[in-house]
Amino acid sequence: MRIVAASTYEAVLHPDRLRILMEFAGGGGRTAADLQAGLRDVSAATLYRHLAMLSAAGVLSVRATRRVRGAEEKTYDLAVSPLLSMKEVGREPALFLKVVTTFAALLLGDFNRYARRMGRRKLDPLLRAYALDLTDAEFRELSGALTDVFARAAGKVGGQDARGASGKTKGRRRRRFYLGALPEVESP
C-alpha cells in the first residue's frame, strides 16, 4: 500500500485522525491495538491507514517495533514535543505547525478524558483568553515572569515525604496548564 504524504493540515483535520492524536494525551507510546481499544467505531483497516498518514505527515513517529504472531507491531508516539521553544523550532513553519497540532491534540485529549470522568458533575477548568498589546520587550518580560511562576509552582510538589500511601501528593490535584501566545496578524 502506498501512502501519499499529506500536509500536516490534511493529516490532522480529519475527525478520526484528531481522535487518534488525542489518545496520546496521557503520554507514552501506543500500538494500533491500544488505539483500537479507545476507538472501537474505527475499523482496524481504517485505523492503520490513518496511522500511516499521520506518520507520513511527520505528526507521529514509530518508537519501536516487535514481532507479534509473525506480524510486525509498531509502537507510535508523537513525533514532536509541544514543549519545544521557538528557539528550537526556529523559523520553520512546517515544524511549528506540527508543534501546534500536537499541543492542540493534547489539550483536546486531556479535556475529553476529564469531561468523561466528571460526567454530570461540575467541571472546574480555567479557560481564559487574553489579547494584550505588548512591545517585544514587554512580551519577553511577561513570558519570563510566567515561566518563573510555573517553576515555583512545580517546585511545591516536592519529594517523597509529601506523598501519601496512594502515591498521590496529599491535598494536591494535578492540573495541566496549556499556555500559548501568538501575535495577531493584521489585515492588509
N, C-alpha and C positions, 0 to 999 in steps of 0.2 A: 504494500500500500504506500503510495507517495503522498506525503503531506506537504502542501504548499505553505511556505512561511507566510503567516499573516502579520499584519501590523499589530502592535500592542492594542490599539483601539479595537480592531476587528476581533482579536483573540478574547478580549475581556468583555466587550459589550454584547454578551450573549447571556441570557439568564442562567443557563446551566453551568457555563464556564465560570461565571461570577460566583455561583454557589460552590463550585469546586474550590475556588480560591478561598472562599470564606471558611472552608473546612480546615485550612491551615492556621487559623487564628489561635488555636490552642498551643501552637508550637510543635516542633518535631516533624519528622517525615511521615508520609502517608503512602501506602500502596493502593493500587486500584481496588483491592478487596476492602481496605479500610474505608476508602471513599464510598464504595458501593453500599456499605452498611448505613451511611448517613444520607445517601441519595438514592433511595430504593426505587423512585419513579423514573430514574435514568437507566436505560438498558446498558448492559456491560459493553456492547459494541459501541454505543454512542459515547460512553464514558471514556473508552480507550481513544476514540477519535478526538474528543475534547482534550484529553491529556497530551496527545501528540501535537495538537495545535498550540496549546499553551507552552509546551516545550519548544516547539519550532519558533514561537514568537519571543522566546527568552524570558518568559514570566515564571515558568517552572524549570527546574533542573533535576536530573537524575542523581540522587545522592549515593545510591547503592543498587546493586543488582545481585540476585541469588537465584539458584535453580530450585524450583518447586515442582515436583512431579513431572520433570522433563521440560518444563517451560521456564523462561526467564521472567522473574518477578522484579519489577523496578520499584524502588522507593523514591518518591518525588519530594521535593522541598521547594520553597520559594527561591527563585534564582537571585533575587536582590533583597537586601535588607531595607526596611522602611526607615532604618536609623542612620542611613548614610547622610553625611553632611553635604552641603553644597560644595564644599572644598573637594570632597571625594567625587562627587558627581561631575564637577567642573561645568563646562558649558555644553554638555552633550544632552540635547533634548530627548533623545530616544531612551537613554538611561534614566533621566529624570522622570519620564513618563512611566517607566517600569517601577520606580520607587513610589510614585504617587498611586499607581494602580495597586501595588502591594499594600500600601498604607490604607487605602480606601477599603480593600477587601478585608483586611484585618479588623478595621473598625466595624464594618458591617457584620462580620462573623462574630465578633465579641458581643455586639449589641443583640444579634439574633439569639445567641445562646443565653444571654442574660434575660431577655424578654420571655423566652420559652420557659426558663427556670422559674421566673417570677409569676408566670400565669396571670391571674387576675389581681394579684397583689399590687400595691402601689409601686411604680417604678421610680427610682431616685437618681437617674443620671444627671450630670451637669452638662448641659448643652448651651454653649454661648458662641456667638459670632460677633466679632468687633471689626469695624473698619476704622483705622486710625490714620491720620495724615501725619507722617513722620519723615524727617530727613533720614538719610542713610546712617548718620551718626546716632540719631535718636533710636533708630531701629536696632542698631548693634547694641546700644546701651540696654534697651528693653530685653533683647534676646539674652544678653549676659545675665541680667537680673533674674529672668525666668529660669535660666539654667541653674543659677545659684539656689533659687527657691526649691527647685526639684531635687537638687543634690542634697540639700539639708533634709528634705522630707524623706528621701531614700535612705539617709543615714540613720533615721529614727527606728527603722525596722530592727536593726541590731542583731545580736548574736543569739546563741543557744539559750542563754539564761532567760530570755524574754519569751521563749516558746513554751506552750502548754503541751500536755500529753498527746494531743491530737496532731501536733506538728504545726498548727496554725499559731500565729502570733496573738497573744492574749489581747482582747479588746480592739483588735485591728481588723479591718476588712480590706483586702487588696482592691485597689481601684486603678484602672488603666487610664492614663491621660494621653490623648492624641492631640498634638499641637502642630499646627501648620500655619504658615504665613506666606501669602503670595501677593506681590504687588499687583494692583489692578492695572489692566491695560486700557489706556484711554482711547476713546473713539476718535477716528480721524476727523 
